[in-house]
Amino acid sequence: MSKLNDNIEYCPFCHANLQNKPIPEKYRHHFGGATYGSRKIAIYSREEDRTVKWQCPDCKGEWERG
């Protein structure tokens, strides 16, 4: 079983762990060198052409991208 990394993210509402499975080393370059995936859901704005918020997959709470 893999050990969680030190950069664990939590939902600001329900405090669920948003760290996902480890990214295999051979694919990390596609993810900016990240070692773990994220469970948070990106809320995208076509008008702004960027991710503007995140959403928790568990409680559906949304927070501004920061």
RAFENWO-V676120 format. One record per pair of residues at least 4 apart in sequence whose C-alpha atoms are under 7 Angstrom apart, sorted by the first residue. I is the first residue (numbers start at 0). J is the second residue. D is the distance in Angstrom with one decimal. If there is no record, write none. Layout:
BEGIN
<<I J D> <I J D>>
END
This chain:
BEGIN
<<7 18 5.7> <8 16 6.1> <8 17 5.4> <8 18 6.2> <9 14 5.1> <9 15 5.4> <9 16 4.7> <9 17 5.4> <10 14 4.4> <10 15 5.3> <10 16 6.7> <10 17 6.7> <10 55 6.2> <12 60 6.4> <13 58 6.5> <17 37 5.8> <17 38 4.9> <17 39 6.0> <18 35 6.7> <18 36 6.2> <18 37 4.9> <18 38 6.0> <19 35 6.1> <19 36 4.8> <19 37 4.9> <19 38 5.6> <20 35 5.8> <20 36 5.8> <21 34 5.8> <21 35 4.2> <21 36 6.3> <22 26 6.7> <22 27 6.2> <22 34 5.4> <22 35 5.1> <22 36 6.3> <23 27 6.5> <27 31 6.5> <27 32 4.7> <27 33 5.9> <27 34 6.6> <28 32 5.1> <38 56 6.8> <39 53 6.2> <39 54 5.7> <39 55 5.3> <39 56 6.2> <40 53 5.5> <40 54 4.9> <40 55 6.4> <40 56 6.7> <41 50 6.0> <41 52 6.2> <41 53 4.8> <41 54 6.4> <42 50 5.5> <42 51 6.0> <42 52 5.0> <42 53 5.7> <42 54 7.0> <43 49 5.7> <43 50 4.2> <43 51 5.8> <44 48 5.6> <44 49 5.7> <44 50 6.1> <44 51 6.3> <51 63 6.3> <51 64 5.5> <52 61 6.5> <52 62 5.5> <52 63 4.4> <52 64 4.7> <53 61 5.5> <53 62 5.5> <53 63 6.4> <53 64 6.2> <54 59 5.7> <54 60 5.6> <54 61 4.4> <54 62 6.6> <55 59 4.9> <55 60 5.5> <55 61 6.6>>
END
